[in-house]
Amino acid sequence: MADRGADEPSSRTESPDGESRVSEDRWSRHQRLAIRELIDTEVSYLHMLRLCALDIRSRLKQLPQGDLDVLFSNIDDVIKVNSRFLQDLQGTDAMEEKQVQLIGNLFLEFQEELERVYKVYCANYDQALLLVESYRREPELQREIQAIIEAVVRLKFCPMEKAQNCPGGITARADISGGSSRPQAGPSGLSFLLVIPLQRITKYPLLLQKILENTLPDASAYSVLQRATSALQDVNANINEYKRRKEVASKYTKVEHLTLRERLARINTHTLSKKTTRLSQLLKQEAGLVLRTEDKEFDDLEERFHWVSLCVTELKNNVAAYLDNLEAFLRFRPQQYDLDMPAGPVGQYCNLARDLQLQAFPEFKQRLEDLVGQPLCSLAKALASPQNLIKKRLDKLLDFERLEEKLLEEGSVTYEEEEARHTYQALNSLLVAELPQFNQLAVQWLGQILGTFVALQRDLAKQVLQRAESSLAQLPHHHLSEPAFRKLVEDALGQTGQPASLFQENFEKVLTPPTIQPLLPGAERQVQALLTKYGPGKLYQVTSNTSGSRTLDLSLPRGQIVALLQNKDTKGNSSRWLVDTGGVEKVACSQLAFAMSTGHRGYVPAGKLEPYQIVPREEKLRGQAGPREDSRHPTPEPTAALVAAVPTGTQVVAMYPFVARNSHEVSLQAGQPVTVLEAPDKKGNPEWSLVEVDGRRGYVPSSFLARAPSPAPWGWSLPS
């Protein structure tokens, strides 16, 4: 009995150990099953990906390439990442003792790569679904797609069975989390295949959690599995956030070309309220009543983006101008004309030019349009979406700042206001994350376009030299070196340039000086006042009528004398000069009367002013005797020979040239005979006379006319 009593405690102490070993074995067995499920479903998943990317995609030839790019997105990148992941995952089978820990470390190692490729695929998934829905509205196309999917499924999954025994459709039996690996194609086969990557990335945390639940808490791999599970949960959260940002961005990246009527139709009380609130917030910031949110990181990115946009726009305009000039050059074909020159080099040139015009240059132009012009236009279009996002971010930033103020004051916001806050945060985060990549890619793209342009120019030069090689060998100076040939050309140009210079000098001597508008009638006092106040070096004459279009601009008639005050405006613009017009006076012209803006200072275009030369009295009298020697003369003071005292119909002579400024006036040449019809004019103004010249009637200044002592138009002298 004693022995029996001794045995009983012993059996009772050994029983818990046995139960512990049984429990550990059970945990270990479930853990191995969970690991096997992870590896087996990864093999099946990768097989399905390759089925989509290689077999099905390659057979959908009836779909355009753009549709295929949207449907399958970056599935090739997903296959590359998951192939390496599966290879490393299967490699853990050789180390069974550390397999759980190795699997946890493997997920941590692939965390960033999985997030990078899957967020792109998931963000494009909605677009792919829209395409699938559009195919369903075309029954014939839908049947063709379905037939291709079923044919691939039979070929890949039923090689040993007859076609009629294979499942007729893809159904949910192709479970990526486990179960049958044979897909079945039903009516929505394409959409089912496309959703598989989304299901897989969301399944990883569940599979890791299952392994973690069957791992002892005191095991060394437990903490690694916890971190891996948390990391994959973060991956899914980041993918969802990225997808939400892309959805917000896609809402504002659409470039709409609306008419004014369509824009007005969209205006309602809600939009007016939003725009009014934003404008109020902006005015408060400009006035310094509220602080402006500063984001140095985004401001730097935006500035770089605008520089890239400016470079693209400038290059696009330059290339367009280059193509226009090239088109004009191709239209000019001197070799087609009969050049009255001896044969020899001229014939060689014509043959070479004809060859280049018909083949080399048109080929270059076509390549330039295809390899430079079109990519540059595509790059310019790609800039439109970020520009819209940046613009929309500013609007949302004003909403966000206002809501932040409200949140601080009241402690809460409405659901719609919270959505507006999240919209700004999503836009800002997306731009901060993707603008650096976009800027980098745009700069690379721009560099490649410039490199292509340089390469095309180099190819053209090489092609021209090759075509001209045979012709160059026949030229008389082909044996000369480049420096010697350059000197020969310079000497030849110098010799031919001397006669041209002499001809220009002689031509300028005999050339009649251009007709310049003389002083306006009655302007002597104004000129004298300006001369007394500023001196002769500051006087300028208006060469053509000016019409002020900006603040402080003056409207002046041709011939007006002004004094220069400053040869630039307040912003340093040298094309606008500040002038003083002296005293105020009015000039009447026929039935029209206009006031010269001469009573104040203002700006006039610098290109419509030129220095006014004051002619001394003795030179003035000589100029009256020979008006062609100098076309600038102050208007003479009234004398007894003024036309105002001449009866109607009297023949007089024009003292100075006069250029008509409107249809009521008539132009004169110095010394031209003139018939006075009315003096003074119909309003009794003695400063203007109605005359007839060569059958043309119109008004001219009376001071420009004088009686002729003889009928000869030349050689007369003014009465004293």
Legacy VTK file of the C-alpha trace (Angstrom):
# vtk DataFile Version 3.0
C-alpha trace
ASCII
DATASET POLYDATA
POINTS 720 float
0.000 0.000 0.000
2.857 2.273 0.759
4.230 1.662 -2.676
0.917 2.369 -4.189
0.586 5.585 -2.245
4.006 6.612 -3.379
3.144 5.929 -6.976
-0.004 8.014 -6.988
1.679 11.356 -6.275
4.252 10.551 -8.875
1.608 9.975 -11.533
-0.109 13.171 -10.566
3.091 15.212 -10.935
3.894 13.770 -14.387
0.428 14.450 -15.853
0.839 18.287 -16.298
4.092 17.788 -18.176
2.363 15.468 -20.597
-0.421 17.930 -21.151
2.105 20.710 -21.768
3.885 18.665 -24.397
0.575 17.845 -26.063
-0.351 21.560 -26.052
2.983 22.562 -27.535
2.616 19.961 -30.257
-0.834 21.250 -31.050
0.459 24.846 -31.266
3.333 23.756 -33.425
1.072 21.789 -35.752
-1.335 24.700 -36.213
1.602 27.031 -36.741
3.020 24.806 -39.496
-0.413 24.647 -41.143
-0.667 28.465 -41.090
2.818 28.780 -42.595
1.966 26.216 -45.252
-1.208 28.107 -46.077
0.819 31.313 -46.515
3.344 29.677 -48.871
0.834 27.618 -50.895
-1.560 30.532 -51.435
1.394 32.733 -52.445
2.320 30.187 -55.128
-1.284 30.103 -56.390
-1.519 33.910 -56.276
1.656 34.419 -58.287
0.461 31.882 -60.836
-2.762 33.865 -61.270
-0.817 37.102 -61.704
1.276 35.605 -64.478
-1.877 34.233 -66.073
-3.266 37.779 -66.236
-0.071 39.503 -67.330
1.248 37.043 -69.898
-1.572 34.921 -71.273
-4.793 36.913 -70.997
-3.327 40.370 -71.651
-1.397 39.184 -74.700
-4.561 37.696 -76.251
-6.817 40.724 -75.770
-5.700 42.181 -79.088
-9.115 43.671 -79.820
-8.586 46.180 -76.991
-6.447 49.297 -77.569
-3.115 49.544 -75.786
-4.388 52.401 -73.641
-7.169 50.204 -72.265
-4.718 47.391 -71.504
-2.454 49.802 -69.619
-5.402 50.897 -67.471
-6.755 47.374 -66.913
-3.500 45.746 -65.852
-1.803 48.873 -64.520
1.614 48.028 -62.999
0.944 44.302 -62.636
4.431 43.586 -64.030
5.997 45.424 -61.066
3.740 43.492 -58.687
4.895 40.196 -60.241
8.576 41.140 -59.869
8.229 42.010 -56.179
6.091 38.983 -55.324
8.382 36.634 -57.263
11.357 37.635 -55.121
9.184 37.524 -52.024
8.006 33.976 -52.825
11.542 32.811 -53.547
12.750 34.029 -50.142
9.591 32.684 -48.486
10.181 29.204 -49.851
13.795 29.442 -48.745
12.681 29.506 -45.116
11.555 25.842 -45.376
15.163 24.740 -45.038
15.439 26.322 -41.561
12.389 24.965 -39.770
13.485 26.005 -36.299
13.880 29.661 -37.231
11.272 29.683 -39.992
8.686 31.747 -38.090
11.206 34.423 -37.189
12.562 34.471 -40.747
9.037 34.930 -42.147
8.458 37.900 -39.831
11.761 39.508 -40.848
10.954 38.839 -44.510
7.696 40.789 -44.322
9.493 43.645 -42.578
12.122 43.630 -45.326
9.531 43.762 -48.139
7.235 46.256 -46.391
8.242 49.318 -48.427
8.356 47.486 -51.766
4.930 45.940 -51.248
3.456 49.335 -50.375
5.107 51.009 -53.370
3.747 48.661 -56.042
0.361 47.861 -54.530
-0.648 51.465 -53.875
-0.290 52.230 -57.585
-2.310 49.188 -58.588
-5.037 49.852 -56.027
-5.278 53.538 -56.966
-5.913 52.606 -60.624
-8.357 49.815 -59.854
-11.467 52.019 -60.009
-10.544 53.177 -63.495
-10.123 49.562 -64.569
-13.588 48.723 -63.234
-15.103 51.574 -65.250
-13.580 50.081 -68.397
-14.935 46.624 -67.553
-18.393 48.132 -67.067
-18.152 49.834 -70.469
-17.321 46.472 -72.097
-20.474 44.961 -70.627
-22.509 47.466 -72.599
-21.100 45.920 -75.782
-22.325 42.280 -75.791
-20.172 41.193 -78.727
-16.982 42.529 -77.161
-17.936 41.051 -73.788
-18.386 37.601 -75.336
-14.996 37.798 -77.045
-13.258 38.732 -73.785
-15.067 35.968 -71.909
-14.118 33.402 -74.554
-10.437 34.360 -74.290
-10.467 34.018 -70.489
-12.184 30.613 -70.607
-9.780 29.362 -73.274
-6.758 30.359 -71.161
-8.278 28.760 -68.050
-8.875 25.457 -69.883
-5.372 25.516 -71.296
-3.618 26.310 -68.024
-5.750 24.516 -65.459
-7.302 21.573 -67.339
-4.522 20.156 -69.529
-5.477 16.553 -68.848
-9.238 16.970 -69.126
-11.416 17.421 -72.137
-12.694 20.893 -72.815
-16.284 19.943 -72.143
-15.421 18.618 -68.679
-13.595 21.772 -67.619
-15.523 24.293 -65.543
-17.241 26.766 -67.719
-16.577 29.808 -65.679
-14.347 31.489 -63.111
-16.073 31.675 -59.742
-15.001 32.338 -56.211
-13.535 28.813 -56.007
-10.242 30.356 -56.995
-9.716 31.476 -53.405
-6.436 33.319 -52.970
-6.536 32.660 -49.233
-6.573 28.906 -49.709
-8.632 26.103 -51.214
-8.903 25.240 -54.869
-6.322 26.808 -57.150
-8.496 26.290 -60.236
-10.223 29.548 -61.248
-13.602 29.518 -62.870
-14.681 32.195 -65.321
-18.208 33.436 -64.879
-19.852 36.534 -66.387
-17.513 38.815 -64.444
-14.310 36.895 -65.085
-12.183 39.920 -66.021
-13.213 41.939 -62.984
-12.546 38.917 -60.767
-9.012 38.563 -62.088
-8.303 42.267 -61.633
-9.412 42.305 -57.981
-7.049 39.487 -56.942
-4.071 41.793 -56.056
-6.341 43.910 -53.829
-7.526 40.803 -52.007
-4.003 39.509 -51.569
-2.484 42.620 -49.992
-5.362 42.780 -47.483
-4.925 39.062 -46.724
-1.290 39.326 -45.576
-2.077 40.796 -42.094
-4.690 38.044 -41.546
-2.254 35.279 -42.485
0.417 36.732 -40.207
-2.126 37.109 -37.422
-3.020 33.410 -37.799
0.644 32.426 -37.463
0.980 34.768 -34.478
-2.022 33.195 -32.721
-0.357 29.803 -32.979
2.979 31.027 -31.645
3.811 30.852 -27.946
4.045 34.292 -26.366
7.415 33.502 -24.830
8.887 32.417 -28.166
11.673 34.564 -29.645
9.740 34.946 -32.918
6.620 36.315 -31.224
7.777 39.957 -31.109
9.001 39.800 -34.720
5.629 38.472 -35.870
3.872 41.234 -33.928
5.923 43.903 -35.669
5.403 42.260 -39.067
1.628 42.098 -38.553
1.541 45.740 -37.478
3.710 46.718 -40.461
1.383 45.022 -42.975
-1.602 46.680 -41.327
0.172 50.027 -41.786
0.815 49.145 -45.428
-2.891 48.633 -46.004
-3.741 51.847 -44.163
-1.222 53.793 -46.260
-2.578 52.282 -49.458
-6.121 53.294 -48.524
-4.945 56.825 -47.706
-3.032 57.064 -50.991
-6.095 55.816 -52.868
-8.245 58.445 -51.159
-5.758 61.161 -52.082
-5.723 60.054 -55.695
-9.517 60.139 -55.776
-9.502 63.702 -54.439
-6.796 64.682 -56.924
-8.587 63.109 -59.888
-11.603 65.242 -59.043
-9.605 68.447 -59.538
-7.140 67.452 -62.286
-9.753 67.372 -65.025
-9.214 70.226 -67.460
-12.638 71.438 -68.571
-13.106 73.822 -71.471
-16.395 75.512 -70.628
-18.100 78.336 -72.427
-19.156 81.473 -70.576
-22.768 80.288 -70.627
-21.787 76.950 -69.053
-19.712 78.668 -66.385
-22.581 80.986 -65.492
-24.939 77.997 -65.312
-22.759 76.478 -62.575
-23.009 79.512 -60.321
-25.343 79.022 -57.380
-25.665 80.263 -53.825
-23.324 77.580 -52.512
-20.464 78.459 -54.899
-20.990 82.182 -54.299
-20.834 81.605 -50.550
-17.606 79.592 -50.833
-15.895 82.130 -53.071
-16.997 85.027 -50.865
-15.667 83.284 -47.771
-12.333 82.553 -49.445
-12.021 86.128 -50.673
-12.739 87.400 -47.165
-10.081 85.092 -45.725
-7.569 86.247 -48.345
-8.263 89.924 -47.637
-7.790 89.330 -43.908
-4.407 87.773 -44.609
-3.377 90.625 -46.902
-4.425 93.134 -44.248
-2.494 91.260 -41.561
-5.584 90.495 -39.476
-4.937 86.746 -39.549
-1.742 84.782 -40.009
-0.976 83.043 -43.274
-0.020 79.363 -43.108
3.625 78.973 -44.085
4.788 75.738 -45.716
8.430 76.149 -46.735
8.669 72.641 -48.185
5.688 73.089 -50.478
6.690 76.637 -51.455
10.091 75.377 -52.643
8.485 72.557 -54.622
5.947 74.923 -56.185
8.669 77.393 -57.196
10.675 74.621 -58.849
7.551 73.372 -60.631
6.831 76.843 -62.001
10.410 77.124 -63.269
10.030 73.780 -65.026
6.706 74.920 -66.513
8.294 78.154 -67.727
11.176 76.270 -69.359
8.771 73.891 -71.103
6.613 76.756 -72.357
9.604 78.740 -73.638
11.116 75.707 -75.359
7.768 74.825 -76.911
7.402 78.350 -78.321
10.987 78.340 -79.594
10.576 74.972 -81.308
7.320 76.159 -82.894
9.078 79.278 -84.203
11.965 77.122 -85.432
9.552 74.901 -87.339
7.837 77.945 -88.863
11.173 79.351 -89.988
12.165 75.967 -91.367
8.909 75.829 -93.320
9.600 79.289 -94.750
13.130 78.207 -95.633
11.842 75.156 -97.489
9.516 77.347 -99.563
12.473 79.410 -100.792
14.077 77.538 -103.683
16.517 79.710 -105.640
17.814 76.703 -107.604
14.539 76.583 -109.521
15.147 80.013 -111.054
17.261 80.694 -114.122
20.386 82.257 -112.652
22.150 84.372 -115.258
25.548 83.038 -114.221
28.072 80.764 -115.941
27.910 77.041 -115.292
30.353 75.237 -113.023
30.069 75.917 -109.277
26.616 77.406 -109.834
25.356 74.188 -111.390
26.904 72.164 -108.596
25.199 74.382 -106.038
21.820 74.031 -107.762
22.097 70.243 -107.847
23.101 70.084 -104.185
20.397 72.547 -103.107
17.761 70.626 -105.060
18.839 67.366 -103.414
18.715 68.889 -99.928
15.390 70.645 -100.513
13.667 67.509 -101.770
14.977 64.970 -99.282
17.340 65.981 -96.482
15.495 69.003 -95.104
11.952 67.539 -95.323
13.169 64.395 -93.516
14.779 66.545 -90.845
11.573 68.558 -90.411
9.462 65.419 -90.047
11.858 63.905 -87.500
11.931 67.188 -85.604
8.134 67.235 -85.344
7.928 63.571 -84.303
10.869 63.406 -81.873
10.874 66.924 -80.426
7.623 68.750 -81.185
5.157 66.036 -80.190
6.980 64.976 -76.953
7.220 68.632 -75.978
3.469 69.097 -76.493
2.806 65.961 -74.441
5.015 67.294 -71.639
3.172 70.619 -71.720
-0.163 68.771 -71.428
1.180 66.735 -68.506
1.825 69.982 -66.623
-1.856 70.943 -66.711
-2.984 68.520 -63.990
-0.392 69.577 -61.358
-1.136 73.205 -62.158
-4.830 72.621 -61.450
-3.975 70.823 -58.210
-1.715 73.641 -57.035
-4.418 76.182 -57.817
-7.078 74.116 -56.051
-4.774 73.642 -53.051
-4.713 77.421 -52.554
-8.523 77.498 -52.439
-8.641 74.570 -50.025
-5.912 76.159 -47.892
-8.106 79.220 -47.356
-10.962 76.913 -46.282
-8.605 74.970 -44.009
-7.274 78.112 -42.286
-10.795 79.391 -41.661
-11.874 76.035 -40.215
-8.785 75.882 -38.005
-9.785 79.257 -36.551
-13.316 77.985 -35.970
-11.991 74.811 -34.353
-9.903 76.844 -31.933
-12.793 79.155 -31.085
-15.708 76.686 -30.903
-13.918 73.375 -30.376
-15.831 71.502 -33.093
-16.781 71.602 -36.754
-19.524 70.004 -38.807
-19.089 66.813 -40.819
-18.891 68.743 -44.102
-16.299 71.091 -42.630
-14.249 68.139 -41.397
-14.350 66.703 -44.914
-13.084 70.042 -46.247
-10.162 69.880 -43.794
-9.340 66.351 -44.881
-9.548 67.377 -48.542
-6.865 70.024 -48.047
-4.672 67.648 -46.072
-5.029 65.003 -48.785
-4.173 67.478 -51.565
-1.212 68.916 -49.684
0.190 65.510 -48.761
-0.189 64.263 -52.331
1.570 67.301 -53.794
4.395 67.213 -51.255
4.898 63.507 -51.923
4.665 63.549 -55.716
5.798 67.002 -56.871
9.492 66.150 -56.292
9.142 63.045 -58.469
7.189 64.952 -61.097
9.740 67.771 -61.180
12.561 65.269 -61.517
10.846 63.351 -64.307
9.904 66.580 -66.125
13.508 67.793 -65.992
14.731 64.427 -67.281
12.118 64.491 -70.033
13.124 68.038 -70.946
16.788 67.033 -71.020
16.049 64.113 -73.323
14.100 66.387 -75.680
16.985 68.854 -75.807
19.437 66.000 -76.369
17.281 64.712 -79.210
17.166 68.186 -80.753
20.969 68.435 -80.643
21.319 64.928 -82.108
18.961 65.813 -84.980
20.984 68.931 -85.748
24.181 66.875 -85.718
22.659 64.262 -88.006
21.479 66.952 -90.414
24.938 68.541 -90.574
26.535 65.137 -91.137
24.034 64.264 -93.862
24.542 67.604 -95.643
28.316 67.189 -95.560
28.048 63.671 -96.958
25.812 64.807 -99.800
28.043 67.795 -100.524
31.305 65.871 -100.372
31.432 65.104 -104.103
30.458 68.672 -104.992
32.984 70.208 -102.598
35.818 68.305 -104.231
35.088 70.092 -107.519
35.137 73.595 -106.034
38.234 75.710 -106.813
39.190 76.290 -103.168
38.501 72.848 -101.681
42.218 72.295 -100.993
42.411 75.294 -98.612
42.409 74.802 -94.866
39.586 76.257 -92.831
41.557 79.305 -91.529
42.864 80.053 -95.022
39.399 79.736 -96.527
37.957 82.030 -93.865
40.594 84.664 -94.620
39.862 84.324 -98.334
36.157 84.925 -97.714
36.840 87.919 -95.461
39.104 89.498 -98.079
36.536 88.941 -100.813
33.793 90.442 -98.690
36.006 93.415 -97.877
36.690 94.082 -101.544
33.050 93.869 -102.518
32.032 95.889 -99.479
34.000 99.005 -100.419
31.894 99.872 -103.499
28.761 99.271 -101.471
29.956 101.675 -98.760
30.790 104.351 -101.310
27.399 103.930 -102.938
25.686 104.265 -99.559
27.584 107.473 -98.753
26.738 109.018 -102.126
23.136 107.912 -101.869
22.767 109.524 -98.443
24.130 112.789 -99.807
21.560 113.043 -102.589
18.696 111.457 -100.662
15.884 113.856 -99.857
15.530 114.094 -96.079
12.312 112.625 -94.712
9.378 114.946 -94.269
8.960 115.819 -90.603
5.815 117.385 -89.219
6.572 121.036 -88.446
5.230 122.986 -85.530
1.515 123.149 -85.083
-0.057 126.531 -85.790
0.056 128.916 -82.860
2.616 126.836 -80.923
5.362 129.475 -80.899
4.588 130.702 -77.386
4.540 127.169 -76.011
7.921 126.394 -77.632
9.351 129.631 -76.316
8.125 128.845 -72.794
9.654 125.367 -72.877
12.877 126.746 -74.320
13.151 129.368 -71.596
12.399 126.858 -68.818
14.397 123.800 -69.921
16.822 124.913 -72.635
17.174 123.615 -76.216
18.749 120.266 -75.236
15.552 119.052 -73.552
13.090 119.735 -76.376
11.602 116.817 -78.344
8.974 116.613 -81.067
6.194 114.007 -81.287
6.591 112.081 -84.560
3.115 110.501 -84.615
-0.153 110.788 -82.736
-0.120 109.190 -79.290
-3.131 107.860 -77.432
-2.733 107.389 -73.679
-3.901 103.976 -72.502
-2.374 103.841 -69.022
-2.417 106.024 -65.949
-0.546 109.343 -66.448
-0.150 108.679 -70.203
-0.630 111.683 -72.489
-2.556 111.882 -75.765
-0.619 114.197 -78.094
-0.924 115.081 -81.793
1.890 114.718 -84.250
4.254 117.709 -84.281
3.721 118.595 -80.584
6.842 119.978 -78.849
7.555 118.685 -75.332
10.377 118.949 -72.803
12.007 115.774 -71.483
11.984 115.464 -67.701
13.109 111.862 -67.230
13.954 109.090 -69.730
12.205 106.337 -67.745
9.109 105.840 -65.616
8.907 105.113 -61.880
9.432 101.384 -62.489
12.620 101.942 -64.454
10.981 101.279 -67.834
13.014 103.227 -70.421
10.315 102.873 -73.098
8.111 105.477 -71.335
9.481 109.011 -70.902
8.197 111.678 -68.541
7.645 114.963 -70.410
6.247 118.448 -69.859
4.008 119.882 -72.578
4.080 123.521 -71.477
0.987 125.797 -71.727
-2.610 124.808 -72.536
-4.120 125.544 -75.915
-6.789 124.153 -78.245
-6.435 123.386 -81.917
-9.548 123.331 -84.102
-9.553 121.176 -87.205
-12.478 121.583 -89.616
-15.632 120.434 -87.807
-13.588 118.643 -85.113
-11.980 120.235 -82.112
-9.562 118.504 -79.833
-7.642 119.702 -76.805
-3.963 118.997 -76.593
-2.930 117.649 -73.196
-0.299 120.323 -72.794
-1.128 121.753 -69.423
0.517 119.012 -67.351
3.196 116.386 -67.195
2.854 112.764 -68.204
4.327 109.798 -70.038
4.647 109.208 -73.783
6.278 106.319 -75.711
9.994 106.955 -76.183
9.830 105.634 -79.740
7.512 108.489 -80.776
9.900 111.266 -79.686
12.962 112.655 -81.381
15.142 115.699 -80.574
13.875 119.026 -81.872
16.520 121.273 -83.404
16.097 124.999 -82.889
16.905 126.833 -86.149
18.558 130.280 -85.754
16.847 133.255 -87.377
19.316 133.580 -90.273
19.175 129.829 -91.009
15.422 130.063 -90.809
15.337 132.689 -93.504
17.668 130.605 -95.663
15.411 127.648 -95.106
12.472 129.642 -96.371
14.359 130.359 -99.571
15.258 126.702 -99.993
12.895 124.537 -98.020
14.557 121.290 -99.077
17.745 122.033 -97.119
16.121 121.457 -93.760
12.696 120.086 -93.114
12.459 121.342 -89.503
11.455 125.005 -89.132
9.651 126.862 -86.423
6.396 128.299 -87.650
7.004 131.925 -88.757
5.325 134.737 -86.910
2.288 136.245 -88.695
3.111 138.929 -91.243
1.143 141.047 -93.671
1.366 138.276 -96.236
-0.770 135.805 -94.255
-3.455 134.022 -96.237
-6.128 135.247 -93.849
-6.140 138.545 -95.743
-6.206 136.928 -99.172
-9.530 136.916 -101.058
-11.167 133.604 -101.863
-9.758 131.958 -104.970
-6.302 133.521 -104.621
-3.330 131.437 -105.722
-0.706 131.056 -102.931
2.334 128.873 -102.276
3.013 126.350 -99.488
5.920 127.538 -97.353
6.472 124.214 -95.559
5.518 120.581 -96.111
2.408 119.451 -94.253
1.177 115.880 -93.707
-2.582 115.389 -93.347
-3.623 113.683 -90.106
-7.251 112.923 -90.997
-9.699 113.013 -93.886
-10.531 116.715 -93.298
-6.947 117.832 -94.024
-4.845 117.735 -97.180
-1.078 117.189 -97.508
1.279 119.800 -98.949
4.772 119.918 -100.381
7.025 122.941 -99.879
6.688 125.311 -102.840
3.503 123.677 -104.119
0.875 126.073 -105.612
-2.335 126.180 -103.563
-5.748 127.743 -104.208
-7.438 129.246 -101.116
-11.183 128.461 -101.008
-12.043 129.720 -97.492
-9.890 131.841 -95.189
-10.634 131.735 -92.315
-12.523 128.445 -91.897
-16.294 128.110 -91.408
-16.003 128.753 -87.670
-14.024 131.919 -88.225
-10.747 130.469 -87.007
-7.988 132.295 -88.950
-5.396 129.624 -88.160
-6.902 127.142 -90.661
-7.804 127.601 -94.320
-9.769 125.450 -96.750
-7.647 124.982 -99.881
-7.553 122.991 -103.107
-4.359 121.206 -104.174
-4.178 119.136 -107.360
-7.933 118.639 -107.304
-7.993 117.646 -103.595
-9.706 119.800 -100.974
-8.966 120.036 -97.283
-7.765 122.190 -94.397
-4.166 123.270 -93.869
-2.551 125.654 -91.336
-2.797 129.235 -92.586
0.716 129.997 -91.334
2.064 127.393 -93.754
0.881 129.478 -96.751
2.149 132.739 -98.288
1.514 134.855 -101.356
3.872 134.280 -104.247
5.345 137.437 -105.840
5.709 135.524 -109.123
4.012 132.500 -110.611
7.197 130.443 -110.284
6.907 128.061 -107.349
10.620 128.220 -106.554
12.936 131.151 -105.849
10.373 133.397 -104.152
11.150 135.358 -100.976
8.926 136.279 -98.075
7.830 139.930 -97.772
9.477 141.857 -95.026
LINES 1 721
720 0 1 2 3 4 5 6 7 8 9 10 11 12 13 14 15 16 17 18 19 20 21 22 23 24 25 26 27 28 29 30 31 32 33 34 35 36 37 38 39 40 41 42 43 44 45 46 47 48 49 50 51 52 53 54 55 56 57 58 59 60 61 62 63 64 65 66 67 68 69 70 71 72 73 74 75 76 77 78 79 80 81 82 83 84 85 86 87 88 89 90 91 92 93 94 95 96 97 98 99 100 101 102 103 104 105 106 107 108 109 110 111 112 113 114 115 116 117 118 119 120 121 122 123 124 125 126 127 128 129 130 131 132 133 134 135 136 137 138 139 140 141 142 143 144 145 146 147 148 149 150 151 152 153 154 155 156 157 158 159 160 161 162 163 164 165 166 167 168 169 170 171 172 173 174 175 176 177 178 179 180 181 182 183 184 185 186 187 188 189 190 191 192 193 194 195 196 197 198 199 200 201 202 203 204 205 206 207 208 209 210 211 212 213 214 215 216 217 218 219 220 221 222 223 224 225 226 227 228 229 230 231 232 233 234 235 236 237 238 239 240 241 242 243 244 245 246 247 248 249 250 251 252 253 254 255 256 257 258 259 260 261 262 263 264 265 266 267 268 269 270 271 272 273 274 275 276 277 278 279 280 281 282 283 284 285 286 287 288 289 290 291 292 293 294 295 296 297 298 299 300 301 302 303 304 305 306 307 308 309 310 311 312 313 314 315 316 317 318 319 320 321 322 323 324 325 326 327 328 329 330 331 332 333 334 335 336 337 338 339 340 341 342 343 344 345 346 347 348 349 350 351 352 353 354 355 356 357 358 359 360 361 362 363 364 365 366 367 368 369 370 371 372 373 374 375 376 377 378 379 380 381 382 383 384 385 386 387 388 389 390 391 392 393 394 395 396 397 398 399 400 401 402 403 404 405 406 407 408 409 410 411 412 413 414 415 416 417 418 419 420 421 422 423 424 425 426 427 428 429 430 431 432 433 434 435 436 437 438 439 440 441 442 443 444 445 446 447 448 449 450 451 452 453 454 455 456 457 458 459 460 461 462 463 464 465 466 467 468 469 470 471 472 473 474 475 476 477 478 479 480 481 482 483 484 485 486 487 488 489 490 491 492 493 494 495 496 497 498 499 500 501 502 503 504 505 506 507 508 509 510 511 512 513 514 515 516 517 518 519 520 521 522 523 524 525 526 527 528 529 530 531 532 533 534 535 536 537 538 539 540 541 542 543 544 545 546 547 548 549 550 551 552 553 554 555 556 557 558 559 560 561 562 563 564 565 566 567 568 569 570 571 572 573 574 575 576 577 578 579 580 581 582 583 584 585 586 587 588 589 590 591 592 593 594 595 596 597 598 599 600 601 602 603 604 605 606 607 608 609 610 611 612 613 614 615 616 617 618 619 620 621 622 623 624 625 626 627 628 629 630 631 632 633 634 635 636 637 638 639 640 641 642 643 644 645 646 647 648 649 650 651 652 653 654 655 656 657 658 659 660 661 662 663 664 665 666 667 668 669 670 671 672 673 674 675 676 677 678 679 680 681 682 683 684 685 686 687 688 689 690 691 692 693 694 695 696 697 698 699 700 701 702 703 704 705 706 707 708 709 710 711 712 713 714 715 716 717 718 719
